[in-house]
Amino acid sequence: MRSLERHRDVAAYALGVLDEAEAFRFEDHLMECPSCTAHVTEFGPATRQLMLYRRATPRAVHPMAKPGPRLLDRLLGEVAGRNRLRRRSLLYGLAASAAVALAAPGVAMMVADGDTAARRVAATDERSGVWAQVTAEDLPWGTQVELKVKDAAGPRACRLVAVGRDGSEQVLTNWTVAHHDARENTMMGAAAFHADEISRYEVRTSDGEHLVTVDAG
C-alpha cells in the first residue's frame, strides 16, 4: 500500500477497526512515521469516549441516537478522574521511583484520592532491560491507565496489552520507541476490562516479542 494510504489508516488503527494483517502493516509504518505516531496518540481521547458510549448504550438503541444527560455525566466524571490521576502522578512520582529502585523485580502500591483509588505497579525485565510502570484507575466503563516506560533498545513499535483473569487480551495503547532513547516515556490508555478483571500487563513489540510483564496485583 502506498505511503499516502497508510497515513489515511491512522483513525482506523486508533479506533481498532483494522484487521490483524492491516494493523501489523500499519505498525511497521509507524516505526518510520513520527507524524502518524503523534496522530494515533491524539485519537486516544476520542477512542475512550466511543468506548464509553458503546458500554453505556444498550444494544437495542440506534447507534446515532442522541446521548442523554447520564452519558454526559459519565464523560465529565471521566475527565475529572483523568485530572485526579495526573495530580496523583505528580504527587507520588518521587515515592514510586524510590520504591521501584528498591524492589526486584516489581512493586505495587495503592494511591488514594477522595472517593477513588488507583493502583500503581511496576517491574523491570532482566533480559530485555525494559522498565514499565502502570497506574490503573477503575471507572464505570472499564479501566484507565497511565503507562511509563524506559526502553533503550529502539527503534521499534510497541504495545501495552492487558491480560484478563480469563486469559483474554486487550491492547491498551501503542507507541514507537525512538532510536536508543532511554528516557522515560508516558502514554495514556484504556481497557474495557475493570481493574479487578486484569491479571497482568505486558509490554510487547508489534511482532509479539515480550519485553516486560507487570503483575496487576
Steps between C-alpha positions, in 0.01 A plus 500: 500500500627845418624731776210744455250220553688395814461855636125472444488186719585695817141538621405142414805369686441720806134390517596133463304427182791377286531125461805329649703501179431866423577599861833315478594681179395835644719442808796451266408837347487660848866415558594733214233770529510731805200690362271195506631404845397843631158474334436156655565652844264790424219255425526355852231721663256442212556123522428498872184708457370264232573205729307674776207566265497136388494366856236751613265437205273189493523289184140585411577872476584634154872595484415852378257569784562825686684438830312597813616689811611178673769441238612862533533450876718193439718686251548783748581242765767351273658841447502564875650158563768560240594828666518328839725232351740763367510679836576173678775423251666831582467463878606137523747478214806544723376241752425251223846546347664429833286190551582368153871545563478289816270228369601204285355414261180700562306710750135590559346787693157652550442870439180644647328830426157578642251229405723338235814288512757421236739205514858552390717204406846483343759246386830467316580209270857379555531359148372796298593773750160665446337668801126573508265658751122478470260717700146365459172661607170314490219703338135420416587400141821305572857591598706806414877458519809716494806317368859606555774312313878508475632308199841572348483235226305697236400576241200266519121515522355376828165443665361459851273196535266430793455127566173415673463242774308293245797508260349748254708798382445865411746750352499816714739727310771502232817704458833509318831490688753746361851394400697405815298740716506390867290791622168435675197512269144545626182387321132481592289196417167336578343153522144375508615269782436620853810514719413186697462306173863564396765244596806672355630753249751409230717727288564338162644603167264519203624160381421336835838502679448513877686787672367518856209373711343712774272307736174681571505375857 
